[in-house]
């Protein structure tokens, strides 16, 4: 089992429950089941018979989801442009 904690800021370690939930949903939509654990962590529990190709596919999906969640979070945090 592998655990990954998601936080809003590395320095303050502010919990990112909404980001974790979004990550869980995105992964499921892309065919990867990850499990929430606690407030901000996800668990990966690959079977003992996982092969290299399956592990690579799972990690690729996980990376896509993390990238998308980071981009969504950055857009939400950016100040809106004001039209003049």
Chimera marker file (.cmm) of the C-alpha trace (Angstrom):
<marker_set name="trace">
<marker id="1" x="0.000" y="0.000" z="0.000" r="1" g="1" b="0" radius="0.5"/>
<marker id="2" x="1.211" y="3.482" z="-0.862" r="1" g="1" b="0" radius="0.5"/>
<marker id="3" x="-0.177" y="6.655" z="0.736" r="1" g="1" b="0" radius="0.5"/>
<marker id="4" x="-0.083" y="10.129" z="-0.787" r="1" g="1" b="0" radius="0.5"/>
<marker id="5" x="-1.118" y="13.216" z="1.178" r="1" g="1" b="0" radius="0.5"/>
<marker id="6" x="-2.468" y="16.211" z="-0.725" r="1" g="1" b="0" radius="0.5"/>
<marker id="7" x="-1.975" y="19.663" z="0.782" r="1" g="1" b="0" radius="0.5"/>
<marker id="8" x="-2.690" y="23.169" z="-0.503" r="1" g="1" b="0" radius="0.5"/>
<marker id="9" x="0.715" y="24.500" z="0.538" r="1" g="1" b="0" radius="0.5"/>
<marker id="10" x="3.859" y="22.485" z="1.264" r="1" g="1" b="0" radius="0.5"/>
<marker id="11" x="5.080" y="24.959" z="3.862" r="1" g="1" b="0" radius="0.5"/>
<marker id="12" x="1.886" y="25.237" z="5.912" r="1" g="1" b="0" radius="0.5"/>
<marker id="13" x="0.617" y="21.733" z="5.095" r="1" g="1" b="0" radius="0.5"/>
<marker id="14" x="-2.907" y="23.167" z="4.925" r="1" g="1" b="0" radius="0.5"/>
<marker id="15" x="-5.339" y="20.284" z="4.330" r="1" g="1" b="0" radius="0.5"/>
<marker id="16" x="-6.714" y="19.895" z="0.816" r="1" g="1" b="0" radius="0.5"/>
<marker id="17" x="-9.783" y="17.718" z="1.299" r="1" g="1" b="0" radius="0.5"/>
<marker id="18" x="-11.584" y="19.109" z="-1.763" r="1" g="1" b="0" radius="0.5"/>
<marker id="19" x="-8.525" y="18.466" z="-3.942" r="1" g="1" b="0" radius="0.5"/>
<marker id="20" x="-8.281" y="14.903" z="-2.639" r="1" g="1" b="0" radius="0.5"/>
<marker id="21" x="-11.967" y="14.327" z="-3.398" r="1" g="1" b="0" radius="0.5"/>
<marker id="22" x="-11.582" y="15.747" z="-6.911" r="1" g="1" b="0" radius="0.5"/>
<marker id="23" x="-8.522" y="13.559" z="-7.459" r="1" g="1" b="0" radius="0.5"/>
<marker id="24" x="-10.454" y="10.470" z="-6.381" r="1" g="1" b="0" radius="0.5"/>
<marker id="25" x="-13.325" y="11.286" z="-8.779" r="1" g="1" b="0" radius="0.5"/>
<marker id="26" x="-11.060" y="12.018" z="-11.746" r="1" g="1" b="0" radius="0.5"/>
<marker id="27" x="-9.078" y="8.832" z="-11.268" r="1" g="1" b="0" radius="0.5"/>
<marker id="28" x="-12.260" y="6.769" z="-11.123" r="1" g="1" b="0" radius="0.5"/>
<marker id="29" x="-13.567" y="8.416" z="-14.314" r="1" g="1" b="0" radius="0.5"/>
<marker id="30" x="-10.303" y="7.474" z="-16.047" r="1" g="1" b="0" radius="0.5"/>
<marker id="31" x="-10.462" y="3.865" z="-14.856" r="1" g="1" b="0" radius="0.5"/>
<marker id="32" x="-8.187" y="3.969" z="-11.804" r="1" g="1" b="0" radius="0.5"/>
<marker id="33" x="-9.612" y="3.212" z="-8.383" r="1" g="1" b="0" radius="0.5"/>
<marker id="34" x="-7.864" y="5.011" z="-5.552" r="1" g="1" b="0" radius="0.5"/>
<marker id="35" x="-9.068" y="5.081" z="-1.980" r="1" g="1" b="0" radius="0.5"/>
<marker id="36" x="-9.454" y="8.093" z="0.239" r="1" g="1" b="0" radius="0.5"/>
<marker id="37" x="-7.817" y="7.826" z="3.624" r="1" g="1" b="0" radius="0.5"/>
<marker id="38" x="-8.303" y="10.365" z="6.356" r="1" g="1" b="0" radius="0.5"/>
<marker id="39" x="-8.979" y="13.959" z="5.423" r="1" g="1" b="0" radius="0.5"/>
<marker id="40" x="-6.406" y="14.540" z="2.684" r="1" g="1" b="0" radius="0.5"/>
<marker id="41" x="-4.689" y="11.291" z="1.738" r="1" g="1" b="0" radius="0.5"/>
<marker id="42" x="-5.199" y="8.746" z="-0.996" r="1" g="1" b="0" radius="0.5"/>
<marker id="43" x="-4.158" y="5.114" z="-0.945" r="1" g="1" b="0" radius="0.5"/>
<marker id="44" x="-2.912" y="3.010" z="-3.810" r="1" g="1" b="0" radius="0.5"/>
<marker id="45" x="-3.337" y="-0.710" z="-3.229" r="1" g="1" b="0" radius="0.5"/>
<marker id="46" x="-2.114" y="-2.569" z="-6.312" r="1" g="1" b="0" radius="0.5"/>
<marker id="47" x="-2.567" y="-6.336" z="-6.386" r="1" g="1" b="0" radius="0.5"/>
<marker id="48" x="0.521" y="-8.459" z="-5.831" r="1" g="1" b="0" radius="0.5"/>
<marker id="49" x="0.206" y="-9.782" z="-9.389" r="1" g="1" b="0" radius="0.5"/>
<marker id="50" x="0.323" y="-6.346" z="-11.077" r="1" g="1" b="0" radius="0.5"/>
<marker id="51" x="2.644" y="-6.308" z="-14.076" r="1" g="1" b="0" radius="0.5"/>
<marker id="52" x="4.868" y="-3.473" z="-15.286" r="1" g="1" b="0" radius="0.5"/>
<marker id="53" x="2.484" y="-2.369" z="-18.042" r="1" g="1" b="0" radius="0.5"/>
<marker id="54" x="-0.481" y="-2.140" z="-15.641" r="1" g="1" b="0" radius="0.5"/>
<marker id="55" x="1.609" y="-0.217" z="-13.094" r="1" g="1" b="0" radius="0.5"/>
<marker id="56" x="2.740" y="2.205" z="-15.805" r="1" g="1" b="0" radius="0.5"/>
<marker id="57" x="-0.845" y="2.791" z="-16.959" r="1" g="1" b="0" radius="0.5"/>
<marker id="58" x="-1.962" y="3.415" z="-13.367" r="1" g="1" b="0" radius="0.5"/>
<marker id="59" x="0.872" y="5.876" z="-12.730" r="1" g="1" b="0" radius="0.5"/>
<marker id="60" x="0.157" y="7.689" z="-16.012" r="1" g="1" b="0" radius="0.5"/>
<marker id="61" x="-3.489" y="8.102" z="-15.002" r="1" g="1" b="0" radius="0.5"/>
<marker id="62" x="-2.458" y="9.259" z="-11.536" r="1" g="1" b="0" radius="0.5"/>
<marker id="63" x="-0.106" y="11.842" z="-13.070" r="1" g="1" b="0" radius="0.5"/>
<marker id="64" x="-2.827" y="13.111" z="-15.438" r="1" g="1" b="0" radius="0.5"/>
<marker id="65" x="-5.216" y="13.507" z="-12.519" r="1" g="1" b="0" radius="0.5"/>
<marker id="66" x="-2.676" y="15.314" z="-10.334" r="1" g="1" b="0" radius="0.5"/>
<marker id="67" x="-1.838" y="17.686" z="-13.183" r="1" g="1" b="0" radius="0.5"/>
<marker id="68" x="-5.506" y="18.431" z="-13.835" r="1" g="1" b="0" radius="0.5"/>
<marker id="69" x="-6.267" y="18.996" z="-10.146" r="1" g="1" b="0" radius="0.5"/>
<marker id="70" x="-3.252" y="21.321" z="-9.815" r="1" g="1" b="0" radius="0.5"/>
<marker id="71" x="-4.367" y="23.333" z="-12.862" r="1" g="1" b="0" radius="0.5"/>
<marker id="72" x="-7.945" y="23.595" z="-11.599" r="1" g="1" b="0" radius="0.5"/>
<marker id="73" x="-6.689" y="24.699" z="-8.177" r="1" g="1" b="0" radius="0.5"/>
<marker id="74" x="-4.377" y="27.316" z="-9.729" r="1" g="1" b="0" radius="0.5"/>
<marker id="75" x="-7.211" y="28.727" z="-11.882" r="1" g="1" b="0" radius="0.5"/>
<marker id="76" x="-9.531" y="28.920" z="-8.877" r="1" g="1" b="0" radius="0.5"/>
<marker id="77" x="-6.873" y="30.698" z="-6.797" r="1" g="1" b="0" radius="0.5"/>
<marker id="78" x="-5.901" y="33.211" z="-9.524" r="1" g="1" b="0" radius="0.5"/>
<marker id="79" x="-7.515" y="36.633" z="-9.272" r="1" g="1" b="0" radius="0.5"/>
<marker id="80" x="-10.095" y="37.283" z="-11.972" r="1" g="1" b="0" radius="0.5"/>
<marker id="81" x="-9.187" y="39.705" z="-14.755" r="1" g="1" b="0" radius="0.5"/>
<marker id="82" x="-11.097" y="42.953" z="-14.664" r="1" g="1" b="0" radius="0.5"/>
<marker id="83" x="-12.350" y="44.315" z="-17.992" r="1" g="1" b="0" radius="0.5"/>
<marker id="84" x="-11.754" y="48.014" z="-18.499" r="1" g="1" b="0" radius="0.5"/>
<link id1="1" id2="2" r="1" g="1" b="0" radius="0.2"/>
<link id1="2" id2="3" r="1" g="1" b="0" radius="0.2"/>
<link id1="3" id2="4" r="1" g="1" b="0" radius="0.2"/>
<link id1="4" id2="5" r="1" g="1" b="0" radius="0.2"/>
<link id1="5" id2="6" r="1" g="1" b="0" radius="0.2"/>
<link id1="6" id2="7" r="1" g="1" b="0" radius="0.2"/>
<link id1="7" id2="8" r="1" g="1" b="0" radius="0.2"/>
<link id1="8" id2="9" r="1" g="1" b="0" radius="0.2"/>
<link id1="9" id2="10" r="1" g="1" b="0" radius="0.2"/>
<link id1="10" id2="11" r="1" g="1" b="0" radius="0.2"/>
<link id1="11" id2="12" r="1" g="1" b="0" radius="0.2"/>
<link id1="12" id2="13" r="1" g="1" b="0" radius="0.2"/>
<link id1="13" id2="14" r="1" g="1" b="0" radius="0.2"/>
<link id1="14" id2="15" r="1" g="1" b="0" radius="0.2"/>
<link id1="15" id2="16" r="1" g="1" b="0" radius="0.2"/>
<link id1="16" id2="17" r="1" g="1" b="0" radius="0.2"/>
<link id1="17" id2="18" r="1" g="1" b="0" radius="0.2"/>
<link id1="18" id2="19" r="1" g="1" b="0" radius="0.2"/>
<link id1="19" id2="20" r="1" g="1" b="0" radius="0.2"/>
<link id1="20" id2="21" r="1" g="1" b="0" radius="0.2"/>
<link id1="21" id2="22" r="1" g="1" b="0" radius="0.2"/>
<link id1="22" id2="23" r="1" g="1" b="0" radius="0.2"/>
<link id1="23" id2="24" r="1" g="1" b="0" radius="0.2"/>
<link id1="24" id2="25" r="1" g="1" b="0" radius="0.2"/>
<link id1="25" id2="26" r="1" g="1" b="0" radius="0.2"/>
<link id1="26" id2="27" r="1" g="1" b="0" radius="0.2"/>
<link id1="27" id2="28" r="1" g="1" b="0" radius="0.2"/>
<link id1="28" id2="29" r="1" g="1" b="0" radius="0.2"/>
<link id1="29" id2="30" r="1" g="1" b="0" radius="0.2"/>
<link id1="30" id2="31" r="1" g="1" b="0" radius="0.2"/>
<link id1="31" id2="32" r="1" g="1" b="0" radius="0.2"/>
<link id1="32" id2="33" r="1" g="1" b="0" radius="0.2"/>
<link id1="33" id2="34" r="1" g="1" b="0" radius="0.2"/>
<link id1="34" id2="35" r="1" g="1" b="0" radius="0.2"/>
<link id1="35" id2="36" r="1" g="1" b="0" radius="0.2"/>
<link id1="36" id2="37" r="1" g="1" b="0" radius="0.2"/>
<link id1="37" id2="38" r="1" g="1" b="0" radius="0.2"/>
<link id1="38" id2="39" r="1" g="1" b="0" radius="0.2"/>
<link id1="39" id2="40" r="1" g="1" b="0" radius="0.2"/>
<link id1="40" id2="41" r="1" g="1" b="0" radius="0.2"/>
<link id1="41" id2="42" r="1" g="1" b="0" radius="0.2"/>
<link id1="42" id2="43" r="1" g="1" b="0" radius="0.2"/>
<link id1="43" id2="44" r="1" g="1" b="0" radius="0.2"/>
<link id1="44" id2="45" r="1" g="1" b="0" radius="0.2"/>
<link id1="45" id2="46" r="1" g="1" b="0" radius="0.2"/>
<link id1="46" id2="47" r="1" g="1" b="0" radius="0.2"/>
<link id1="47" id2="48" r="1" g="1" b="0" radius="0.2"/>
<link id1="48" id2="49" r="1" g="1" b="0" radius="0.2"/>
<link id1="49" id2="50" r="1" g="1" b="0" radius="0.2"/>
<link id1="50" id2="51" r="1" g="1" b="0" radius="0.2"/>
<link id1="51" id2="52" r="1" g="1" b="0" radius="0.2"/>
<link id1="52" id2="53" r="1" g="1" b="0" radius="0.2"/>
<link id1="53" id2="54" r="1" g="1" b="0" radius="0.2"/>
<link id1="54" id2="55" r="1" g="1" b="0" radius="0.2"/>
<link id1="55" id2="56" r="1" g="1" b="0" radius="0.2"/>
<link id1="56" id2="57" r="1" g="1" b="0" radius="0.2"/>
<link id1="57" id2="58" r="1" g="1" b="0" radius="0.2"/>
<link id1="58" id2="59" r="1" g="1" b="0" radius="0.2"/>
<link id1="59" id2="60" r="1" g="1" b="0" radius="0.2"/>
<link id1="60" id2="61" r="1" g="1" b="0" radius="0.2"/>
<link id1="61" id2="62" r="1" g="1" b="0" radius="0.2"/>
<link id1="62" id2="63" r="1" g="1" b="0" radius="0.2"/>
<link id1="63" id2="64" r="1" g="1" b="0" radius="0.2"/>
<link id1="64" id2="65" r="1" g="1" b="0" radius="0.2"/>
<link id1="65" id2="66" r="1" g="1" b="0" radius="0.2"/>
<link id1="66" id2="67" r="1" g="1" b="0" radius="0.2"/>
<link id1="67" id2="68" r="1" g="1" b="0" radius="0.2"/>
<link id1="68" id2="69" r="1" g="1" b="0" radius="0.2"/>
<link id1="69" id2="70" r="1" g="1" b="0" radius="0.2"/>
<link id1="70" id2="71" r="1" g="1" b="0" radius="0.2"/>
<link id1="71" id2="72" r="1" g="1" b="0" radius="0.2"/>
<link id1="72" id2="73" r="1" g="1" b="0" radius="0.2"/>
<link id1="73" id2="74" r="1" g="1" b="0" radius="0.2"/>
<link id1="74" id2="75" r="1" g="1" b="0" radius="0.2"/>
<link id1="75" id2="76" r="1" g="1" b="0" radius="0.2"/>
<link id1="76" id2="77" r="1" g="1" b="0" radius="0.2"/>
<link id1="77" id2="78" r="1" g="1" b="0" radius="0.2"/>
<link id1="78" id2="79" r="1" g="1" b="0" radius="0.2"/>
<link id1="79" id2="80" r="1" g="1" b="0" radius="0.2"/>
<link id1="80" id2="81" r="1" g="1" b="0" radius="0.2"/>
<link id1="81" id2="82" r="1" g="1" b="0" radius="0.2"/>
<link id1="82" id2="83" r="1" g="1" b="0" radius="0.2"/>
<link id1="83" id2="84" r="1" g="1" b="0" radius="0.2"/>
</marker_set>
